[in-house]
Amino acid sequence: MDPIAQMLNEIKNAQAVSKETVSVPFSNFKYEVAQILEKNHLIEKTEKKGRGVKRTLEITLKYEEKEPAIIGFKKVSRPGQRIFQPAKKIKSTRKGRGIVMISTSRGLMTALEAKRQSLGGEVICEIW
């Protein structure tokens, strides 16, 4: 399974049972995704834990009035089918209430940031 989809699924499932934190295997790309989620106030904080092979990413989940901050997500690009968008064709999701993550030549960023910088790239996922 796709590691990013698996991470987002673990976050969503943990929020469904009102857990405070979730721990996922570490990778730099997952850490960047978590940083964007934190910056957009969808999770509380992200911490790197452990060393070497046992390195994990501990994510503190966010709730608003006992409701999860992340309602759902859609994985756009998959390992078997990559979806790329030029800067002019990038659009928002859920009428601006969600975020779209795009992997550009300058790193991972939201669709809004990519559009401002006139950068296209691989559309990773939509989160609302």
CYANA upper distance limits for C-alpha pairs under 8 A (distance plus 0.5 A):
  1 MET  CA      5 ALA  CA      8.07
  1 MET  CA      6 GLN  CA      7.41
  2 ASP  CA      6 GLN  CA      6.67
  2 ASP  CA     78 ARG  CA      7.56
  2 ASP  CA     79 PRO  CA      7.29
  3 PRO  CA      7 MET  CA      6.65
  4 ILE  CA      8 LEU  CA      6.74
  4 ILE  CA     30 LYS  CA      7.04
  5 ALA  CA      9 ASN  CA      6.52
  5 ALA  CA     75 LYS  CA      6.94
  6 GLN  CA     10 GLU  CA      6.67
  7 MET  CA     11 ILE  CA      6.84
  7 MET  CA     24 VAL  CA      7.06
  7 MET  CA     30 LYS  CA      8.19
  8 LEU  CA     12 LYS  CA      6.66
  8 LEU  CA     73 PHE  CA      8.03
  9 ASN  CA     13 ASN  CA      6.51
 10 GLU  CA     14 ALA  CA      6.49
 10 GLU  CA     22 VAL  CA      7.82
 10 GLU  CA     24 VAL  CA      8.42
 11 ILE  CA     15 GLN  CA      6.69
 11 ILE  CA     22 VAL  CA      7.08
 11 ILE  CA     61 LEU  CA      8.17
 12 LYS  CA     16 ALA  CA      6.76
 12 LYS  CA     70 ILE  CA      7.38
 12 LYS  CA     71 ILE  CA      8.00
 12 LYS  CA     72 GLY  CA      7.67
 13 ASN  CA     17 VAL  CA      7.25
 14 ALA  CA     18 SER  CA      6.73
 14 ALA  CA     19 LYS  CA      5.79
 14 ALA  CA     20 GLU  CA      8.43
 14 ALA  CA     21 THR  CA      8.17
 14 ALA  CA     22 VAL  CA      7.17
 15 GLN  CA     19 LYS  CA      6.31
 15 GLN  CA     20 GLU  CA      8.37
 15 GLN  CA     61 LEU  CA      7.63
 15 GLN  CA     68 PRO  CA      6.30
 16 ALA  CA     68 PRO  CA      7.95
 18 SER  CA     68 PRO  CA      8.39
 19 LYS  CA     61 LEU  CA      8.01
 20 GLU  CA     60 THR  CA      6.43
 20 GLU  CA     61 LEU  CA      6.08
 20 GLU  CA     62 LYS  CA      8.35
 21 THR  CA     58 GLU  CA      7.24
 21 THR  CA     59 ILE  CA      5.98
 21 THR  CA     60 THR  CA      4.88
 21 THR  CA     61 LEU  CA      6.12
 22 VAL  CA     58 GLU  CA      6.34
 22 VAL  CA     59 ILE  CA      5.82
 22 VAL  CA     60 THR  CA      7.15
 22 VAL  CA     61 LEU  CA      7.99
 23 SER  CA     56 THR  CA      6.89
 23 SER  CA     57 LEU  CA      6.08
 23 SER  CA     58 GLU  CA      4.95
 23 SER  CA     59 ILE  CA      6.73
 24 VAL  CA     56 THR  CA      6.13
 24 VAL  CA     57 LEU  CA      5.78
 24 VAL  CA     58 GLU  CA      7.09
 25 PRO  CA     54 LYS  CA      8.33
 25 PRO  CA     55 ARG  CA      7.02
 25 PRO  CA     56 THR  CA      5.01
 25 PRO  CA     57 LEU  CA      6.53
 26 PHE  CA     30 LYS  CA      7.27
 26 PHE  CA     31 TYR  CA      7.62
 26 PHE  CA     48 LYS  CA      8.04
 26 PHE  CA     55 ARG  CA      6.08
 26 PHE  CA     56 THR  CA      4.92
 26 PHE  CA     57 LEU  CA      5.61
 27 SER  CA     31 TYR  CA      6.72
 28 ASN  CA     32 GLU  CA      6.78
 29 PHE  CA     33 VAL  CA      6.80
 30 LYS  CA     34 ALA  CA      6.64
 31 TYR  CA     35 GLN  CA      6.63
 31 TYR  CA     46 THR  CA      8.33
 31 TYR  CA     57 LEU  CA      7.69
 32 GLU  CA     36 ILE  CA      6.84
 32 GLU  CA    108 LEU  CA      7.33
 33 VAL  CA     37 LEU  CA      6.82
 33 VAL  CA    108 LEU  CA      7.99
 34 ALA  CA     38 GLU  CA      6.60
 34 ALA  CA     43 ILE  CA      8.42
 34 ALA  CA     46 THR  CA      7.03
 34 ALA  CA     59 ILE  CA      8.20
 35 GLN  CA     39 LYS  CA      6.60
 35 GLN  CA     46 THR  CA      7.45
 36 ILE  CA     40 ASN  CA      6.66
 36 ILE  CA    109 MET  CA      7.65
 36 ILE  CA    110 THR  CA      8.08
 37 LEU  CA     41 HIS  CA      6.77
 37 LEU  CA     42 LEU  CA      5.68
 37 LEU  CA     43 ILE  CA      6.40
 38 GLU  CA     42 LEU  CA      6.31
 38 GLU  CA     43 ILE  CA      5.49
 38 GLU  CA     44 GLU  CA      6.53
 38 GLU  CA     45 LYS  CA      6.44
 38 GLU  CA     46 THR  CA      7.81
 41 HIS  CA     62 LYS  CA      8.42
 42 LEU  CA     61 LEU  CA      8.33
 42 LEU  CA     62 LYS  CA      6.87
 42 LEU  CA     69 ALA  CA      5.84
 42 LEU  CA     70 ILE  CA      6.57
 43 ILE  CA     59 ILE  CA      7.87
 43 ILE  CA     60 THR  CA      6.84
 43 ILE  CA     61 LEU  CA      5.35
 43 ILE  CA     62 LYS  CA      5.22
 43 ILE  CA     69 ALA  CA      7.66
 44 GLU  CA     59 ILE  CA      8.08
 44 GLU  CA     60 THR  CA      5.81
 44 GLU  CA     61 LEU  CA      6.02
 44 GLU  CA     62 LYS  CA      5.69
 45 LYS  CA     59 ILE  CA      6.48
 45 LYS  CA     60 THR  CA      5.75
 45 LYS  CA     61 LEU  CA      7.93
 46 THR  CA     57 LEU  CA      7.41
 46 THR  CA     58 GLU  CA      6.35
 46 THR  CA     59 ILE  CA      5.19
 46 THR  CA     60 THR  CA      6.90
 47 GLU  CA     57 LEU  CA      6.29
 47 GLU  CA     58 GLU  CA      5.66
 47 GLU  CA     59 ILE  CA      7.02
 48 LYS  CA     55 ARG  CA      7.71
 48 LYS  CA     56 THR  CA      6.53
 48 LYS  CA     57 LEU  CA      5.33
 48 LYS  CA     58 GLU  CA      6.81
 49 LYS  CA     55 ARG  CA      6.20
 49 LYS  CA     56 THR  CA      5.66
 49 LYS  CA     57 LEU  CA      6.52
 49 LYS  CA     58 GLU  CA      7.28
 50 GLY  CA     54 LYS  CA      6.32
 50 GLY  CA     55 ARG  CA      4.92
 50 GLY  CA     56 THR  CA      6.71
 51 ARG  CA     55 ARG  CA      5.34
 62 LYS  CA     68 PRO  CA      6.91
 62 LYS  CA     69 ALA  CA      6.25
 63 TYR  CA     67 GLU  CA      5.75
 63 TYR  CA     68 PRO  CA      5.04
 63 TYR  CA     69 ALA  CA      5.79
 64 GLU  CA     68 PRO  CA      6.81
 64 GLU  CA     69 ALA  CA      6.73
 70 ILE  CA    127 ILE  CA      7.65
 70 ILE  CA    128 TRP  CA      6.43
 71 ILE  CA    127 ILE  CA      8.41
 71 ILE  CA    128 TRP  CA      6.29
 72 GLY  CA    127 ILE  CA      6.58
 72 GLY  CA    128 TRP  CA      6.04
 73 PHE  CA    125 CYS  CA      7.60
 73 PHE  CA    126 GLU  CA      6.01
 73 PHE  CA    127 ILE  CA      4.80
 73 PHE  CA    128 TRP  CA      6.61
 74 LYS  CA    125 CYS  CA      6.16
 74 LYS  CA    126 GLU  CA      5.66
 74 LYS  CA    127 ILE  CA      7.03
 75 LYS  CA    124 ILE  CA      6.89
 75 LYS  CA    125 CYS  CA      4.88
 75 LYS  CA    126 GLU  CA      6.96
 76 VAL  CA     83 ILE  CA      7.38
 76 VAL  CA    123 VAL  CA      6.74
 76 VAL  CA    124 ILE  CA      6.10
 76 VAL  CA    125 CYS  CA      5.46
 76 VAL  CA    126 GLU  CA      7.63
 77 SER  CA     81 GLN  CA      6.55
 77 SER  CA     82 ARG  CA      5.19
 77 SER  CA     83 ILE  CA      5.61
 77 SER  CA    122 GLU  CA      7.68
 77 SER  CA    123 VAL  CA      6.50
 77 SER  CA    124 ILE  CA      5.68
 77 SER  CA    125 CYS  CA      7.40
 78 ARG  CA     82 ARG  CA      6.25
 78 ARG  CA     83 ILE  CA      8.45
 78 ARG  CA    124 ILE  CA      8.44
 82 ARG  CA    122 GLU  CA      7.37
 82 ARG  CA    123 VAL  CA      8.46
 83 ILE  CA    122 GLU  CA      6.13
 83 ILE  CA    123 VAL  CA      6.34
 83 ILE  CA    124 ILE  CA      8.42
 84 PHE  CA    120 GLY  CA      7.92
 84 PHE  CA    121 GLY  CA      5.83
 84 PHE  CA    122 GLU  CA      4.75
 84 PHE  CA    123 VAL  CA      6.36
 85 GLN  CA     89 LYS  CA      6.65
 85 GLN  CA     90 ILE  CA      6.76
 85 GLN  CA    120 GLY  CA      6.04
 85 GLN  CA    121 GLY  CA      6.10
 85 GLN  CA    122 GLU  CA      6.89
 85 GLN  CA    123 VAL  CA      7.31
 86 PRO  CA     90 ILE  CA      7.20
 86 PRO  CA    119 LEU  CA      7.52
 86 PRO  CA    120 GLY  CA      4.67
 86 PRO  CA    121 GLY  CA      6.96
 87 ALA  CA    114 ALA  CA      7.50
 87 ALA  CA    115 LYS  CA      6.08
 87 ALA  CA    118 SER  CA      5.80
 87 ALA  CA    119 LEU  CA      5.54
 87 ALA  CA    120 GLY  CA      4.73
 87 ALA  CA    121 GLY  CA      8.22
 88 LYS  CA    115 LYS  CA      7.87
 88 LYS  CA    118 SER  CA      8.12
 88 LYS  CA    120 GLY  CA      8.36
 90 ILE  CA    111 ALA  CA      7.08
 90 ILE  CA    115 LYS  CA      7.36
 90 ILE  CA    120 GLY  CA      8.11
 91 LYS  CA    111 ALA  CA      7.67
 92 SER  CA     96 GLY  CA      6.02
 92 SER  CA     98 GLY  CA      7.94
 92 SER  CA     99 ILE  CA      7.45
 92 SER  CA    100 VAL  CA      7.25
 92 SER  CA    111 ALA  CA      7.41
 92 SER  CA    112 LEU  CA      8.03
 93 THR  CA     97 ARG  CA      7.28
 93 THR  CA     98 GLY  CA      5.94
 93 THR  CA     99 ILE  CA      6.84
 93 THR  CA    100 VAL  CA      7.21
 93 THR  CA    126 GLU  CA      7.46
 93 THR  CA    128 TRP  CA      8.37
 94 ARG  CA     98 GLY  CA      6.14
 94 ARG  CA    128 TRP  CA      7.68
 97 ARG  CA    128 TRP  CA      7.00
 98 GLY  CA    126 GLU  CA      7.51
 98 GLY  CA    127 ILE  CA      5.99
 98 GLY  CA    128 TRP  CA      4.52
 99 ILE  CA    110 THR  CA      6.91
 99 ILE  CA    111 ALA  CA      7.56
 99 ILE  CA    126 GLU  CA      6.26
 99 ILE  CA    127 ILE  CA      5.85
 99 ILE  CA    128 TRP  CA      6.88
100 VAL  CA    110 THR  CA      5.99
100 VAL  CA    111 ALA  CA      5.77
100 VAL  CA    123 VAL  CA      7.82
100 VAL  CA    124 ILE  CA      8.00
100 VAL  CA    125 CYS  CA      6.31
100 VAL  CA    126 GLU  CA      4.90
100 VAL  CA    127 ILE  CA      6.90
101 MET  CA    108 LEU  CA      7.40
101 MET  CA    109 MET  CA      6.20
101 MET  CA    110 THR  CA      5.04
101 MET  CA    111 ALA  CA      6.43
101 MET  CA    123 VAL  CA      6.63
101 MET  CA    124 ILE  CA      5.95
101 MET  CA    125 CYS  CA      6.01
101 MET  CA    126 GLU  CA      6.96
102 ILE  CA    108 LEU  CA      6.27
102 ILE  CA    109 MET  CA      6.00
102 ILE  CA    110 THR  CA      6.35
102 ILE  CA    111 ALA  CA      6.54
102 ILE  CA    114 ALA  CA      7.87
102 ILE  CA    120 GLY  CA      8.28
102 ILE  CA    121 GLY  CA      6.47
102 ILE  CA    122 GLU  CA      5.99
102 ILE  CA    123 VAL  CA      5.02
102 ILE  CA    124 ILE  CA      6.00
102 ILE  CA    125 CYS  CA      8.05
103 SER  CA    107 GLY  CA      6.24
103 SER  CA    108 LEU  CA      4.85
103 SER  CA    109 MET  CA      6.92
103 SER  CA    121 GLY  CA      5.97
103 SER  CA    122 GLU  CA      5.64
103 SER  CA    123 VAL  CA      7.00
103 SER  CA    124 ILE  CA      7.25
104 THR  CA    108 LEU  CA      6.47
104 THR  CA    109 MET  CA      7.85
104 THR  CA    114 ALA  CA      8.10
104 THR  CA    119 LEU  CA      7.11
104 THR  CA    120 GLY  CA      6.70
104 THR  CA    121 GLY  CA      5.09
104 THR  CA    122 GLU  CA      7.19
105 SER  CA    119 LEU  CA      8.36
105 SER  CA    121 GLY  CA      7.76
109 MET  CA    113 GLU  CA      6.77
109 MET  CA    114 ALA  CA      6.95
110 THR  CA    114 ALA  CA      6.78
111 ALA  CA    115 LYS  CA      6.48
112 LEU  CA    116 ARG  CA      6.75
113 GLU  CA    117 GLN  CA      6.81
114 ALA  CA    118 SER  CA      6.46
114 ALA  CA    119 LEU  CA      5.49
114 ALA  CA    120 GLY  CA      7.16
115 LYS  CA    119 LEU  CA      6.56
115 LYS  CA    120 GLY  CA      8.08
